[in-house]
Amino acid sequence: MMKSLKTFVLFMAVSSIASADVFKYVAPDGRVYYTDQPKKGFNYRLIIRTPPKTYKHDLKFMAGNKLKFNDLISKAAAKHQMDPKLLHAVIQAESAYNPHAVSSAGAVGLMQLMPDTARRYGVADRHDAEQNVDGGTRYLKDLLAMFNSNLRLAVAGYNAGEGAVMKFNYTVPPYRETQNYVQHVLSLYGKS
């Protein structure tokens, strides 16, 4: 366990320089393993999701794409009684408004929906911007309800999963990427 923890700490220090999704596996003997390349046949859980590889490139086109999707985001916000500024902050942090963004972990679209999240919210086509924003908005709204309107925890849950927030006693998980993500989104939202 101690070796795994040291490896994880070392990995987290390096991950602040290079982006990588991080997965966790708990072996039957209780050993915990962290990796950025999960092996098939093992029950790895995604614990840290980083932006798509194209994120920096997509920033160049962000202003135009933001205008392109502004009405769609406003409609989803009104439909689900959410602040459109929060949706814009999450979308900017997640995909830089690239509807075709795909992360190395398989998150897709403007709001970077993972397959399980998409299924949970009835999103049949994660590549469809309208479905993607609707599903991501509903997920974010559910996270706000789950965490008693605590914006920091809802945003942390969007990045690391609600299970990680609950595991760490309803605090922002101690993952550098998630902590940076929360700060980034709140800064974009104007609430930090």
HELIX and SHEET records of a PDB file:
HELIX    1   1 MET A    2  SER A   15  1                                  14    
HELIX    2   2 TYR A   55  ASP A   58  1                                   4    
HELIX    3   3 LEU A   59  PHE A   61  5                                   3    
HELIX    4   4 MET A   62  LYS A   79  1                                  18    
HELIX    5   5 PRO A   84  SER A   95  1                                  12    
HELIX    6   6 PRO A  115  ARG A  120  1                                   6    
HELIX    7   7 ALA A  129  MET A  146  1                                  18    
HELIX    8   8 LEU A  151  ALA A  160  1                                  10    
HELIX    9   9 GLU A  162  LYS A  167  1                                   6    
HELIX   10  10 ARG A  176  TYR A  189  1                                  14    
SHEET    1   A 3 VAL A  32  THR A  35  0                                        
SHEET    2   A 3 VAL A  22  VAL A  26 -1                                        
SHEET    3   A 3 ARG A  45  ILE A  48 -1                                        
END                                                                             
